[in-house]
């Protein structure tokens, strides 16, 4: 009698278990899924966001051809420790987490404040980063001129942000963009077991302090960007009211090997409004032997 092998479905955004690894005394929560081989893609999340705030259409889409790693940095949601109050310290913690997994070379995708951390990580731990994706983010000492006057209040006034908050902060006020925001909201809540707790007040305050510090130049503005040698893809929506879109142009103009994509009728979370297009653009950038060939 022949016994048929048991089929095990591949892990996904919804099914990947939360695992833990310790680095420098901090217990980091993470999830890994996707392809078994290839350069791992590490995701760095937005203000107050945890692993469950990513869009499954993005994470699963990119996981089709590479290992994907989501994690909560120090003090965030299900990870231990106290969130540090500078971007540089958060970047060092991210590097410690990556090393704790035994990885020596990764691709990085940073969204919003995660993009600040991604830049600092690349500058401070250059040997770790192969390619860099920066979405809805800005360089140190960037331009906040067109930031929505209520953005900070909306982003901090509730323990858990509601759909209405995300629709204002992440999407354009057009019917098409707002409808895309609702679809994102539905996808984001597909995971119903083994979910993250909300981020703490301490994390919110520390990340706020880090954002304030990131507004201050360290020497000549944008000079550090010119030393980033990794191929870089910069992505944003036409009108980002959280991190004004002009900053994406600054990144693309000053990072020597950068390409800029601006999606129409989209805001801060253009990657969640156009997940299939974003996955195709990022996948092409990451997979080609020469990034922009």
C-alpha atoms as a printed R data frame, in Angstrom:
    type eleno elety resid chain resno       x      y       z
1   ATOM     1    CA   UNK     A     1   0.000  0.000   0.000
2   ATOM     2    CA   UNK     A     2   1.405  3.353  -1.039
3   ATOM     3    CA   UNK     A     3   1.064  6.251   1.361
4   ATOM     4    CA   UNK     A     4   0.493  9.551  -0.313
5   ATOM     5    CA   UNK     A     5   2.622 12.404   0.998
6   ATOM     6    CA   UNK     A     6   0.737 14.987   2.990
7   ATOM     7    CA   UNK     A     7   0.369 18.289   1.150
8   ATOM     8    CA   UNK     A     8   1.329 21.311   3.193
9   ATOM     9    CA   UNK     A     9   0.187 24.655   1.828
10  ATOM    10    CA   UNK     A    10   2.941 27.268   1.615
11  ATOM    11    CA   UNK     A    11   2.916 29.911   4.303
12  ATOM    12    CA   UNK     A    12   1.420 33.305   3.501
13  ATOM    13    CA   UNK     A    13   0.752 36.667   5.123
14  ATOM    14    CA   UNK     A    14  -2.328 35.217   6.818
15  ATOM    15    CA   UNK     A    15  -0.892 31.833   7.863
16  ATOM    16    CA   UNK     A    16   2.781 32.477   8.681
17  ATOM    17    CA   UNK     A    17   3.276 31.930  12.425
18  ATOM    18    CA   UNK     A    18   4.811 34.609  14.611
19  ATOM    19    CA   UNK     A    19   8.317 33.553  15.598
20  ATOM    20    CA   UNK     A    20  10.834 35.156  17.932
21  ATOM    21    CA   UNK     A    21  14.573 35.720  17.889
22  ATOM    22    CA   UNK     A    22  16.731 37.452  20.508
23  ATOM    23    CA   UNK     A    23  19.441 40.010  19.764
24  ATOM    24    CA   UNK     A    24  21.230 42.157  22.360
25  ATOM    25    CA   UNK     A    25  18.717 41.022  24.968
26  ATOM    26    CA   UNK     A    26  15.694 42.098  22.895
27  ATOM    27    CA   UNK     A    27  13.099 39.515  21.805
28  ATOM    28    CA   UNK     A    28  11.983 40.385  18.280
29  ATOM    29    CA   UNK     A    29   8.722 39.120  16.775
30  ATOM    30    CA   UNK     A    30   8.840 38.247  13.091
31  ATOM    31    CA   UNK     A    31   7.152 36.249  10.330
32  ATOM    32    CA   UNK     A    32   8.918 34.694   7.373
33  ATOM    33    CA   UNK     A    33   7.209 33.256   4.314
34  ATOM    34    CA   UNK     A    34   7.513 33.044   0.551
35  ATOM    35    CA   UNK     A    35  10.149 31.417  -1.633
36  ATOM    36    CA   UNK     A    36  12.853 29.310  -0.001
37  ATOM    37    CA   UNK     A    37  15.683 30.812  -2.032
38  ATOM    38    CA   UNK     A    38  16.725 34.272  -3.113
39  ATOM    39    CA   UNK     A    39  17.727 37.435  -1.313
40  ATOM    40    CA   UNK     A    40  15.342 37.984   1.628
41  ATOM    41    CA   UNK     A    41  13.239 41.150   1.519
42  ATOM    42    CA   UNK     A    42  12.891 42.770   4.958
43  ATOM    43    CA   UNK     A    43   9.935 45.143   5.481
44  ATOM    44    CA   UNK     A    44  10.244 48.239   7.731
45  ATOM    45    CA   UNK     A    45   6.855 49.559   8.802
46  ATOM    46    CA   UNK     A    46   5.156 52.954   9.136
47  ATOM    47    CA   UNK     A    47   4.494 55.045  12.260
48  ATOM    48    CA   UNK     A    48   2.864 52.934  14.994
49  ATOM    49    CA   UNK     A    49   2.486 50.037  12.565
50  ATOM    50    CA   UNK     A    50   3.193 46.375  13.184
51  ATOM    51    CA   UNK     A    51   3.293 43.251  11.055
52  ATOM    52    CA   UNK     A    52  -0.492 43.185  10.654
53  ATOM    53    CA   UNK     A    53  -0.544 46.673   9.102
54  ATOM    54    CA   UNK     A    54   1.007 45.444   5.848
55  ATOM    55    CA   UNK     A    55  -1.189 44.721   2.843
56  ATOM    56    CA   UNK     A    56  -1.314 40.963   2.082
57  ATOM    57    CA   UNK     A    57  -1.595 41.775  -1.623
58  ATOM    58    CA   UNK     A    58   1.853 43.396  -1.379
59  ATOM    59    CA   UNK     A    59   3.568 40.943   0.945
60  ATOM    60    CA   UNK     A    60   2.211 37.785  -0.701
61  ATOM    61    CA   UNK     A    61   2.794 39.240  -4.153
62  ATOM    62    CA   UNK     A    62   6.456 39.899  -3.431
63  ATOM    63    CA   UNK     A    63   6.824 36.581  -1.572
64  ATOM    64    CA   UNK     A    64   6.058 34.677  -4.780
65  ATOM    65    CA   UNK     A    65   9.697 35.028  -5.873
66  ATOM    66    CA   UNK     A    66  11.710 35.645  -2.713
67  ATOM    67    CA   UNK     A    67  11.698 35.136   1.068
68  ATOM    68    CA   UNK     A    68   9.734 37.904   2.793
69  ATOM    69    CA   UNK     A    69  10.422 38.897   6.393
70  ATOM    70    CA   UNK     A    70   8.058 41.070   8.424
71  ATOM    71    CA   UNK     A    71   9.122 42.070  11.926
72  ATOM    72    CA   UNK     A    72   8.386 44.423  14.778
73  ATOM    73    CA   UNK     A    73  11.353 46.555  15.749
74  ATOM    74    CA   UNK     A    74  12.301 47.132  19.376
75  ATOM    75    CA   UNK     A    75   9.300 47.832  21.598
76  ATOM    76    CA   UNK     A    76   6.794 47.687  18.747
77  ATOM    77    CA   UNK     A    77   3.662 45.570  19.330
78  ATOM    78    CA   UNK     A    78   4.766 42.003  20.158
79  ATOM    79    CA   UNK     A    79   8.522 42.714  20.327
80  ATOM    80    CA   UNK     A    80  10.262 43.338  23.627
81  ATOM    81    CA   UNK     A    81  12.205 46.314  24.919
82  ATOM    82    CA   UNK     A    82  11.637 50.045  24.730
83  ATOM    83    CA   UNK     A    83  11.428 51.755  21.342
84  ATOM    84    CA   UNK     A    84  14.424 54.104  20.949
85  ATOM    85    CA   UNK     A    85  13.782 57.750  20.110
86  ATOM    86    CA   UNK     A    86  16.139 58.185  17.151
87  ATOM    87    CA   UNK     A    87  16.014 56.757  13.654
88  ATOM    88    CA   UNK     A    88  19.668 55.762  13.874
89  ATOM    89    CA   UNK     A    89  19.096 53.644  16.994
90  ATOM    90    CA   UNK     A    90  16.092 52.004  15.346
91  ATOM    91    CA   UNK     A    91  18.274 51.227  12.324
92  ATOM    92    CA   UNK     A    92  20.942 49.639  14.520
93  ATOM    93    CA   UNK     A    93  18.251 47.502  16.149
94  ATOM    94    CA   UNK     A    94  16.988 46.409  12.736
95  ATOM    95    CA   UNK     A    95  20.536 45.411  11.792
96  ATOM    96    CA   UNK     A    96  20.876 43.421  15.023
97  ATOM    97    CA   UNK     A    97  17.628 41.603  14.233
98  ATOM    98    CA   UNK     A    98  18.792 40.764  10.694
99  ATOM    99    CA   UNK     A    99  22.117 39.438  11.977
100 ATOM   100    CA   UNK     A   100  20.293 37.377  14.626
101 ATOM   101    CA   UNK     A   101  18.514 35.542  11.798
102 ATOM   102    CA   UNK     A   102  21.920 34.613  10.399
103 ATOM   103    CA   UNK     A   103  21.505 36.820   7.329
104 ATOM   104    CA   UNK     A   104  24.408 38.700   5.799
105 ATOM   105    CA   UNK     A   105  22.765 40.302   2.735
106 ATOM   106    CA   UNK     A   106  19.169 41.479   2.360
107 ATOM   107    CA   UNK     A   107  16.949 43.766   0.338
108 ATOM   108    CA   UNK     A   108  15.092 46.432   2.332
109 ATOM   109    CA   UNK     A   109  11.624 47.908   1.792
110 ATOM   110    CA   UNK     A   110  10.906 50.888   4.042
111 ATOM   111    CA   UNK     A   111   7.554 52.665   4.182
112 ATOM   112    CA   UNK     A   112   7.091 56.094   5.803
113 ATOM   113    CA   UNK     A   113   9.178 56.206   9.014
114 ATOM   114    CA   UNK     A   114  10.307 52.746   7.955
115 ATOM   115    CA   UNK     A   115  11.889 54.510   4.991
116 ATOM   116    CA   UNK     A   116  13.813 56.776   7.368
117 ATOM   117    CA   UNK     A   117  15.078 53.666   9.159
118 ATOM   118    CA   UNK     A   118  15.897 52.025   5.817
119 ATOM   119    CA   UNK     A   119  18.094 54.961   4.812
120 ATOM   120    CA   UNK     A   120  19.906 54.986   8.163
121 ATOM   121    CA   UNK     A   121  20.334 51.214   8.021
122 ATOM   122    CA   UNK     A   122  21.862 51.467   4.556
123 ATOM   123    CA   UNK     A   123  24.200 54.262   5.615
124 ATOM   124    CA   UNK     A   124  25.268 52.632   8.901
125 ATOM   125    CA   UNK     A   125  25.372 48.977   7.814
126 ATOM   126    CA   UNK     A   126  26.256 49.202   4.152
127 ATOM   127    CA   UNK     A   127  27.385 45.598   3.839
128 ATOM   128    CA   UNK     A   128  23.931 44.304   4.789
129 ATOM   129    CA   UNK     A   129  21.863 45.973   2.065
130 ATOM   130    CA   UNK     A   130  21.838 44.795  -1.555
131 ATOM   131    CA   UNK     A   131  18.949 46.910  -2.919
132 ATOM   132    CA   UNK     A   132  16.669 49.499  -1.365
133 ATOM   133    CA   UNK     A   133  12.979 50.346  -1.857
134 ATOM   134    CA   UNK     A   134  11.721 53.606  -0.306
135 ATOM   135    CA   UNK     A   135   7.947 54.199  -0.294
136 ATOM   136    CA   UNK     A   136   6.136 57.305   0.969
137 ATOM   137    CA   UNK     A   137   9.180 58.596   2.799
138 ATOM   138    CA   UNK     A   138  11.713 61.432   2.936
139 ATOM   139    CA   UNK     A   139  15.380 62.183   3.567
140 ATOM   140    CA   UNK     A   140  16.663 63.728   6.756
141 ATOM   141    CA   UNK     A   141  15.812 67.459   6.793
142 ATOM   142    CA   UNK     A   142  13.145 66.958   4.126
143 ATOM   143    CA   UNK     A   143  10.270 69.253   3.180
144 ATOM   144    CA   UNK     A   144   7.029 69.260   5.222
145 ATOM   145    CA   UNK     A   145   5.493 72.301   3.509
146 ATOM   146    CA   UNK     A   146   2.530 70.431   2.011
147 ATOM   147    CA   UNK     A   147   1.886 68.149   4.967
148 ATOM   148    CA   UNK     A   148  -1.786 68.041   6.030
149 ATOM   149    CA   UNK     A   149  -2.257 70.332   9.076
150 ATOM   150    CA   UNK     A   150  -4.209 67.611  10.914
151 ATOM   151    CA   UNK     A   151  -1.902 64.710  10.044
152 ATOM   152    CA   UNK     A   152  -0.162 64.477  13.413
153 ATOM   153    CA   UNK     A   153  -3.380 64.807  15.394
154 ATOM   154    CA   UNK     A   154  -5.148 62.126  13.351
155 ATOM   155    CA   UNK     A   155  -2.154 59.760  13.532
156 ATOM   156    CA   UNK     A   156  -1.901 59.999  17.331
157 ATOM   157    CA   UNK     A   157  -5.367 60.660  18.754
158 ATOM   158    CA   UNK     A   158  -6.630 57.048  18.969
159 ATOM   159    CA   UNK     A   159  -5.117 53.936  20.525
160 ATOM   160    CA   UNK     A   160  -6.094 52.048  17.367
161 ATOM   161    CA   UNK     A   161  -6.605 54.010  14.137
162 ATOM   162    CA   UNK     A   162  -9.908 53.541  12.328
163 ATOM   163    CA   UNK     A   163 -10.671 53.267   8.618
164 ATOM   164    CA   UNK     A   164 -11.530 56.977   8.497
165 ATOM   165    CA   UNK     A   165  -8.081 57.853   9.822
166 ATOM   166    CA   UNK     A   166  -6.314 55.742   7.211
167 ATOM   167    CA   UNK     A   167  -8.513 57.117   4.445
168 ATOM   168    CA   UNK     A   168  -7.466 60.685   5.322
169 ATOM   169    CA   UNK     A   169  -3.783 59.966   5.930
170 ATOM   170    CA   UNK     A   170  -3.022 57.315   3.319
171 ATOM   171    CA   UNK     A   171  -5.325 57.974   0.354
172 ATOM   172    CA   UNK     A   172  -6.458 60.806  -1.887
173 ATOM   173    CA   UNK     A   173  -9.934 62.322  -1.283
174 ATOM   174    CA   UNK     A   174 -11.094 61.145  -4.731
175 ATOM   175    CA   UNK     A   175 -13.781 58.437  -4.998
176 ATOM   176    CA   UNK     A   176 -11.391 56.008  -6.692
177 ATOM   177    CA   UNK     A   177  -8.644 56.420  -4.111
178 ATOM   178    CA   UNK     A   178 -11.089 56.229  -1.196
179 ATOM   179    CA   UNK     A   179 -12.564 53.028  -2.628
180 ATOM   180    CA   UNK     A   180  -9.051 51.600  -2.893
181 ATOM   181    CA   UNK     A   181  -8.559 52.487   0.774
182 ATOM   182    CA   UNK     A   182 -11.620 50.463   1.726
183 ATOM   183    CA   UNK     A   183 -10.360 47.462  -0.250
184 ATOM   184    CA   UNK     A   184  -6.984 47.758   1.478
185 ATOM   185    CA   UNK     A   185  -8.732 47.861   4.863
186 ATOM   186    CA   UNK     A   186 -10.553 44.620   4.095
187 ATOM   187    CA   UNK     A   187  -7.376 42.869   2.963
188 ATOM   188    CA   UNK     A   188  -5.438 44.116   5.969
189 ATOM   189    CA   UNK     A   189  -7.870 42.425   8.347
190 ATOM   190    CA   UNK     A   190  -7.814 39.004   6.705
191 ATOM   191    CA   UNK     A   191  -5.527 37.664   9.421
192 ATOM   192    CA   UNK     A   192  -7.685 36.875  12.459
193 ATOM   193    CA   UNK     A   193  -5.493 34.574  14.571
194 ATOM   194    CA   UNK     A   194  -2.028 35.104  16.049
195 ATOM   195    CA   UNK     A   195  -2.366 38.851  15.508
196 ATOM   196    CA   UNK     A   196  -0.254 41.645  16.962
197 ATOM   197    CA   UNK     A   197  -1.349 43.737  19.929
198 ATOM   198    CA   UNK     A   198  -1.585 47.502  19.309
199 ATOM   199    CA   UNK     A   199   1.639 49.467  19.622
200 ATOM   200    CA   UNK     A   200   2.143 51.137  22.974
201 ATOM   201    CA   UNK     A   201   2.071 54.788  23.969
202 ATOM   202    CA   UNK     A   202   5.816 54.520  24.620
203 ATOM   203    CA   UNK     A   203   6.412 53.455  21.013
204 ATOM   204    CA   UNK     A   204   4.249 56.283  19.695
205 ATOM   205    CA   UNK     A   205   6.117 58.863  21.771
206 ATOM   206    CA   UNK     A   206   9.542 57.474  20.848
207 ATOM   207    CA   UNK     A   207   8.725 57.324  17.156
208 ATOM   208    CA   UNK     A   208   7.350 60.874  17.324
209 ATOM   209    CA   UNK     A   209  10.630 62.035  18.865
210 ATOM   210    CA   UNK     A   210  12.556 60.209  16.135
211 ATOM   211    CA   UNK     A   211  10.454 61.903  13.446
212 ATOM   212    CA   UNK     A   212  11.118 65.324  15.016
213 ATOM   213    CA   UNK     A   213  14.860 64.612  15.152
214 ATOM   214    CA   UNK     A   214  14.789 63.456  11.494
215 ATOM   215    CA   UNK     A   215  13.678 66.960  10.525
216 ATOM   216    CA   UNK     A   216  17.056 68.354  11.639
217 ATOM   217    CA   UNK     A   217  20.019 68.322   9.223
218 ATOM   218    CA   UNK     A   218  23.260 66.579  10.089
219 ATOM   219    CA   UNK     A   219  25.696 68.730   8.170
220 ATOM   220    CA   UNK     A   220  24.880 69.642   4.569
221 ATOM   221    CA   UNK     A   221  21.288 68.622   3.766
222 ATOM   222    CA   UNK     A   222  21.022 65.476   1.592
223 ATOM   223    CA   UNK     A   223  24.816 65.025   1.498
224 ATOM   224    CA   UNK     A   224  24.581 61.529   3.003
225 ATOM   225    CA   UNK     A   225  22.243 60.430   0.236
226 ATOM   226    CA   UNK     A   226  25.008 60.880  -2.305
227 ATOM   227    CA   UNK     A   227  26.998 58.141  -0.527
228 ATOM   228    CA   UNK     A   228  24.281 55.484  -0.938
229 ATOM   229    CA   UNK     A   229  25.647 53.180  -3.646
230 ATOM   230    CA   UNK     A   230  22.872 50.589  -3.590
231 ATOM   231    CA   UNK     A   231  20.344 50.608  -6.456
232 ATOM   232    CA   UNK     A   232  17.273 52.353  -5.027
233 ATOM   233    CA   UNK     A   233  13.639 52.474  -6.091
234 ATOM   234    CA   UNK     A   234  11.643 55.443  -4.757
235 ATOM   235    CA   UNK     A   235   7.832 55.198  -4.885
236 ATOM   236    CA   UNK     A   236   5.050 57.572  -3.859
237 ATOM   237    CA   UNK     A   237   1.603 58.830  -4.765
238 ATOM   238    CA   UNK     A   238   0.864 62.052  -6.594
239 ATOM   239    CA   UNK     A   239  -0.112 63.902  -3.402
240 ATOM   240    CA   UNK     A   240   1.190 62.528  -0.115
241 ATOM   241    CA   UNK     A   241  -0.257 64.528   2.801
242 ATOM   242    CA   UNK     A   242   1.744 62.619   5.421
243 ATOM   243    CA   UNK     A   243   5.211 62.842   3.868
244 ATOM   244    CA   UNK     A   244   4.897 65.334   0.983
245 ATOM   245    CA   UNK     A   245   5.714 63.882  -2.413
246 ATOM   246    CA   UNK     A   246   8.408 66.486  -3.077
247 ATOM   247    CA   UNK     A   247  10.604 64.459  -0.737
248 ATOM   248    CA   UNK     A   248  10.526 61.501  -3.116
249 ATOM   249    CA   UNK     A   249  12.012 63.786  -5.757
250 ATOM   250    CA   UNK     A   250  14.741 64.832  -3.319
251 ATOM   251    CA   UNK     A   251  15.583 61.175  -2.690
252 ATOM   252    CA   UNK     A   252  15.665 60.330  -6.385
253 ATOM   253    CA   UNK     A   253  17.753 63.399  -7.244
254 ATOM   254    CA   UNK     A   254  20.420 62.827  -4.593
255 ATOM   255    CA   UNK     A   255  20.808 59.035  -4.392
256 ATOM   256    CA   UNK     A   256  23.059 58.306  -7.388
257 ATOM   257    CA   UNK     A   257  21.443 55.004  -8.380
258 ATOM   258    CA   UNK     A   258  17.792 55.871  -7.793
259 ATOM   259    CA   UNK     A   259  14.671 55.630  -9.915
260 ATOM   260    CA   UNK     A   260  11.413 57.427  -9.024
261 ATOM   261    CA   UNK     A   261   7.883 56.170  -9.671
262 ATOM   262    CA   UNK     A   262   4.888 58.411  -8.852
263 ATOM   263    CA   UNK     A   263   1.487 56.746  -9.061
264 ATOM   264    CA   UNK     A   264  -1.550 58.822 -10.163
265 ATOM   265    CA   UNK     A   265  -4.574 59.616  -7.997
266 ATOM   266    CA   UNK     A   266  -2.758 58.267  -4.938
267 ATOM   267    CA   UNK     A   267  -1.372 59.454  -1.627
268 ATOM   268    CA   UNK     A   268   0.919 58.219   1.116
269 ATOM   269    CA   UNK     A   269  -0.045 54.560   0.728
270 ATOM   270    CA   UNK     A   270   0.248 54.320  -3.039
271 ATOM   271    CA   UNK     A   271   1.726 50.837  -2.569
272 ATOM   272    CA   UNK     A   272  -1.576 49.736  -0.981
273 ATOM   273    CA   UNK     A   273  -3.718 51.508  -3.573
274 ATOM   274    CA   UNK     A   274  -1.939 49.841  -6.496
275 ATOM   275    CA   UNK     A   275  -0.647 46.597  -4.933
276 ATOM   276    CA   UNK     A   276  -0.394 44.606  -8.171
277 ATOM   277    CA   UNK     A   277   1.418 47.419  -9.968
278 ATOM   278    CA   UNK     A   278   3.695 48.025  -6.985
279 ATOM   279    CA   UNK     A   279   4.553 44.317  -6.766
280 ATOM   280    CA   UNK     A   280   5.347 44.231 -10.485
281 ATOM   281    CA   UNK     A   281   7.543 47.353 -10.287
282 ATOM   282    CA   UNK     A   282   9.403 46.230  -7.159
283 ATOM   283    CA   UNK     A   283   9.742 42.647  -8.361
284 ATOM   284    CA   UNK     A   284  11.257 43.780 -11.651
285 ATOM   285    CA   UNK     A   285  13.660 46.081  -9.787
286 ATOM   286    CA   UNK     A   286  14.764 43.389  -7.331
287 ATOM   287    CA   UNK     A   287  14.983 40.483  -9.783
288 ATOM   288    CA   UNK     A   288  17.015 41.918 -12.648
289 ATOM   289    CA   UNK     A   289  20.750 41.223 -12.533
290 ATOM   290    CA   UNK     A   290  21.232 44.921 -13.310
291 ATOM   291    CA   UNK     A   291  18.542 46.892 -11.474
292 ATOM   292    CA   UNK     A   292  17.582 49.332 -14.217
293 ATOM   293    CA   UNK     A   293  18.457 47.374 -17.339
